[in-house]
């Protein structure tokens, strides 16, 4: 089993310069990319803020 932790660099800058709606759009886009990329058995989740985690069983 593998655990991958992801942190979006400069995410606060997006929120500060472009507003929370833009930040939400970035989070949604990243989430959709992760879900489209991982296997069906994998688990992708947002930990909070700009942090995500992927749990990859059988790796």
C-alpha positions in Angstrom: 0.0 0.0 0.0 1.2 3.5 -0.8 0.2 6.8 0.5 0.9 10.0 -1.6 0.5 13.4 -0.1 0.1 16.4 -2.4 0.3 20.1 -1.7 -0.7 22.8 -4.2 2.1 25.3 -4.4 1.1 29.0 -4.4 -2.6 28.2 -3.9 -3.0 31.0 -1.4 -1.9 33.4 -4.0 -4.7 32.3 -6.3 -7.3 32.9 -3.6 -5.8 36.3 -2.6 -5.4 37.6 -6.2 -8.4 36.1 -7.9 -10.9 35.4 -5.1 -12.3 32.3 -3.5 -14.4 31.4 -6.5 -11.2 31.0 -8.6 -9.6 29.0 -5.8 -12.7 26.7 -5.6 -12.4 26.2 -9.4 -8.8 25.2 -9.1 -9.6 22.7 -6.3 -12.4 21.2 -8.4 -10.2 20.9 -11.4 -7.4 19.2 -9.5 -9.9 16.9 -7.8 -11.4 15.8 -11.2 -7.9 15.3 -12.6 -6.9 13.0 -9.7 -10.2 11.0 -9.9 -9.7 10.6 -13.7 -6.1 9.4 -13.2 -6.3 7.0 -10.2 -7.4 3.4 -10.4 -10.9 2.4 -9.3 -9.5 0.8 -6.1 -7.5 3.9 -5.2 -8.8 6.6 -2.8 -8.3 10.3 -3.4 -9.3 12.8 -0.8 -8.8 16.4 0.2 -7.2 16.7 3.6 -7.9 20.4 3.9 -6.8 23.7 2.5 -4.5 22.9 -0.4 -3.5 19.4 0.7 -4.7 16.1 -0.9 -3.9 12.5 -0.2 -4.0 9.4 -2.4 -4.2 6.0 -0.9 -3.1 3.3 -3.4 -3.8 -0.3 -2.2 -1.9 -3.2 -3.7 1.1 -1.1 -4.6 
